Amino acid sequence: SPPSDDARLFAFVRITMGDAMSKRAKFTLITWIGENISGLQRAKVSTDKALVKEIVQNFAKEFMFSDPRELDADNIRSELKKAGGANYDAQAE
């Protein structure tokens, strides 16, 4: 189930990406900002994210979501695939 619409969360996620030639781990930083968080909580997101980034420094792509429909594994994988790296899928078909 998606996070609450009155929450703000940070997640560091490892996703195994791969194609016909290789498998590799990609990391992503996901920020969830619920649509019903308070103005103060919304304002604190950027400063809190800066603190998170001091610890979590290596990731392929950063996402910020507030719509549960966007927080989808296929959507995230698709965006990570676009973010770079060789893609041999077309050659395998």
TORMARMI-246700 format. One record per residue: residue in three letters; x, y, z of N, C-alpha, C, CB in turn. Coordinates in steps of 0.001 Angstrom, whole numbers, padded with zeros to 6 digits, always signed. Atoms other than C-alpha are relative to their C-alpha. Glycine has a CB too. Layout:
ALAXYZXYZXYZXYZ/...
This chain:
SER+000839-001180+000000+000000+000000+000000+000884+001243+000000-000954-000002+001215/PRO-000806-001225+000067+001231+003536-000682+000110+000657+001371-000605+000988-001009/PRO-000131-000737-001261+002474+005783+002106-001209+000903+000228+001292+000837+000004/SER+001099-000881-000374+000004+007962+003932+000125+001351-000693-000042+000187+001518/ASP-000029-001309+000653-000982+011249+002306+000327+001128+000968-001327+000274-000664/ASP-000428-001025-000947-000004+013080+005510+001384-000323+000566-001022+000133+001140/ALA-001349+000367-000420+003532+011670+005693+001029+000558-000974+000139-001530+000107/ARG-001143-000289+000870+006909+012630+004336+001067-001019+000364+000528+001499+000167/LEU-000922+001113-000216+009422+009837+003907+001150+000074-000986-000729-001347-000130/PHE-001142+000158+000880+012837+009184+002440+000328-001477-000054+001223+000841+000481/ALA-000350+001405+000153+013811+005791+001035+001199-000113-000931-001201-000820-000542/PHE-001150+000329+000837+017100+004504-000350-000251-001426-000465+001394+000150+000780/VAL+000476+001276+000525+016176+001625-002642+001022-000583-000971-001367+000174-000696/ARG-000872+000750+000914+018326-001002-004359-000904-000781-000943+000989-000966+000784/ILE+000784+000706+001011+016867-002306-007618+000978-000705-000927-000939+000979-000798/THR-000833+000734+000937+018450-005028-009715-000511+000247-001403+000013-001512+000325/MET+000327-000290+001390+018464-003924-013307+000747-001010-000849+000373+001478-000397/GLY-000737+000915+000839+019458-006086-016171-000579-000090-001382+000038-001348+000617/ASP+000399+000247+001360+019268-007003-019758+000621-001336-000396+000440+001167-000958/ALA-000492+001291+000458+020410-009918-021880+001486-000204+000298-000245-000141-001481/MET-001455+000104-000153+024091-009152-021264+000500+000162+001436+000657+001026-000858/SER-000522-000254-001342+024349-008087-017629-001110+000299+000994+000982+001154-000030/LYS+000863-000381-001116+022708-007641-014272+000822+000923+000887-000530-001264+000801/ARG-000710-000932-000872+023600-004759-011992-000989+000647+000972+000739+001083-000834/ALA+000815-000680-000997+022342-003024-008900+000016+001490-000278+000503-000297+001430/LYS+000126-001458+000100+021076+000526-009227-000662+000459+001292-000838+000447-001286/PHE+000560-000562-001218+020260+002689-006255-000734+001285-000336+001101+000256+001053/THR+000778-001209+000213+017685+005417-006072-000403+000583+001352-001249-000291-000872/LEU+000494-000696-001190+016680+007999-003490-001410+000475-000317+000940+001207+000413/ILE+001401-000355+000212+012926+008385-003213-000475+000864+001156-000885-001269-000138/THR+000612-000877-000999+011253+011256-001400-001504-000038-000219+000555+001472-000094/TRP+001466+000000+000038+007553+010897-000606-000473+001216+000771-000604-001327+000599/ILE+000596-001165-000649+005686+014115+000175-001505-000138-000154+000528+001361-000618/GLY+001446+000168+000044+002082+013384+001032-000709+001309-000295-000499-000573+001307/GLU+000724-001207+000403-000437+015808-000399-000612+000749+001176-001083-000359-000980/ASN+000650-000643-001147-001863+016532+003050+000953+000288+001162-001128-000867+000491/ILE-000894-000365-001098+001287+017344+005027-000132+001496+000269+001478-000377-000329/SER+000115-001413-000376+001420+020643+006868+001038+000834-000748+000172+000174+001528/GLY-000930-000924+000644+003150+023682+005426+001376-000043+000633-000540+001408+000056/LEU-001281+000070-000706+005863+023447+008082+000747-001270-000392-000214+000047+001531/GLN-000634+001253+000396+006541+019797+007262+000481+000059-001445-000969-001167+000184/ARG-000383-000146+001408+006627+020609+003549+001274+000857-000113-001164+000640-000822/ALA-001161-000885+000031+009123+023423+004198+001266-000695+000495-000268+001238+000838/LYS-001157+000697-000560+011405+021061+006148+000549-001089-000913-000366-000602+001323/VAL-000443+001090+000866+011683+018558+003297+001401+000271-000570-001005-000205-001143/SER-001294-000264+000650+014622+020283+001565+001163-000059+000986-000023+001365-000681/THR-001097+000062-000969+016715+020704+004726+000203-001426+000496-000273+000938+001188/ASP-000133+001394-000430+015965+017154+005857+000618-000850-001105-001369-000574+000405/LYS-000579+000757+001111+016791+015825+002379+001509+000242-000081-000680+000387-001335/ALA-001434-000297+000004+020173+017578+002571+000725-000859+001036+000246+001500+000282/LEU-000597+000859-001029+020879+015661+005792+000041-001455-000459-000785+000115+001319/VAL+000038+001369+000522+019820+012384+004177+001102-000191-001035-001386-000316-000622/LYS-001014+000104+001054+022130+013088+001223+001425+000016+000537-000171+001124-000985/GLU-001329+000098-000605+025081+013460+003600+000356-001452+000286+000068+000825+001293/ILE-000209+001416-000313+024636+009777+004434-000116-000851-001266-001017-000479+001062/VAL+000274+000747+001223+023222+008431+001157+000504+000840-001165-001534-000334-000150/GLN-000611-000872+001003+025492+009768-001553+000030-000583-001401+001385+000329+000412/ASN-000147+000613+001320+025609+007273-004393-001304-000623-000454+001104-001053+000016/PHE+001228+000544+000569+022433+006774-006370-000100+000451-001444-001250+000448+000812/ALA+000087-000260+001442+021585+006656-010056-000998+001105-000319-000390-001273-000742/LYS+001053-000976+000285+018464+008780-009891-000747+000312+001282-000975-000526-001089/GLU+000799-000451-001148+016423+010753-007411-001434+000226-000468+000596+001310+000633/PHE+001421-000174+000297+012634+010715-007354-000671+000750+001131-000689-001359-000228/MET+000858-000623-001001+010084+012876-005564-001439-000274-000427+000287+001554+000139/PHE+001370+000383+000314+006534+011579-005418-000971+000548+001039-000121-001520-000087/SER+001103-000305-000902+003259+012758-003937-001273-000685-000476-000213+001519+000102/ASP+001137+000711+000581+000904+010812-006192+000277-001496+000083-000255+000444-001480/PRO-000243+001440-000149+000584+007115-005274+000094-000748-001334-001098-000610+000833/ARG-000070+000664+001315+000127+006227-008962+001402+000036-000582-000973+000653-000976/GLU-001376-000102+000496+003689+007372-009668+000956-000922+000754+000487+001437+000106/LEU-000846+000833-000857+005137+005298-006836-000230-001463-000386-000312+000242+001528/ASP+000244+001299+000601+005214+002179-008977+001343-000580-000444-000998+000109-001201/ALA-001290+000621+000324+008085-000291-009445+000307+000075-001489+000015-001455+000454/ASP-000245-000052+001446+007643-000393-013235+000371+001412-000447-001237-000485-000769/ASN-000318-001399+000308+007675+003413-013426+001437+000322+000417-000995+000957+000711/ILE-001342-000276-000504+010840+003588-011310+001043-000717-000847+000124-000424+001474/ARG-000935+000746+000853+012578+000851-013338+000164+000672-001367-000487-001451-000182/SER-000048-000664+001301+011681+002621-016584+000844+001263+000054-001408+000335-000477/GLU-000776-001235-000142+013115+005913-015339+001471-000291+000261-000566+000855+001130/LEU-001398+000368-000238+016274+004211-014065+000665-000469-001287+000094-001096+001072/LYS-000535+000476+001275+016719+002553-017438+000379+001186-000888-001028-000905-000719/LYS-000289-001207+000779+016548+005979-019083+001207+000758+000549-001220+000917-000018/ALA-001053-000778-000655+019088+007334-016585+001398-000381-000456-000097-000165+001487/GLY-001328+000290+000520+021960+005546-018230+000394-001444+000064+000990+000785+000723/GLY-000547+001343+000072+024043+002530-018809-000348-000642-001322-000509-000850+001151/ALA+000234+000713+001256+024257+000194-021737-001273-000815+000093+001192-000908-000347/ASN+001236+000777+000069+021051-001469-022821+000097-000914-001214-001267+000933-000084/TYR-000170+000978+001078+021428-004655-024847-001297-000698-000352+001038-001028+000386/ASP+001273+000670+000251+017746-005620-024859-000352-000041-001495-001109+000699+000772/ALA+000367-000071+001416+017235-004507-028475+000776-001017-000829+000246+001409-000542/GLN-000814+000956+000735+020075-006748-029662-000449-001437+000246+001457+000158+000381/ALA+000388+001358-000370+018617-009784-027895-001299-000420-000667-000137-000114+001503/GLU+001311+000312+000568+015256-009581-029700+000112-000464-001429-000912+001204+000074/
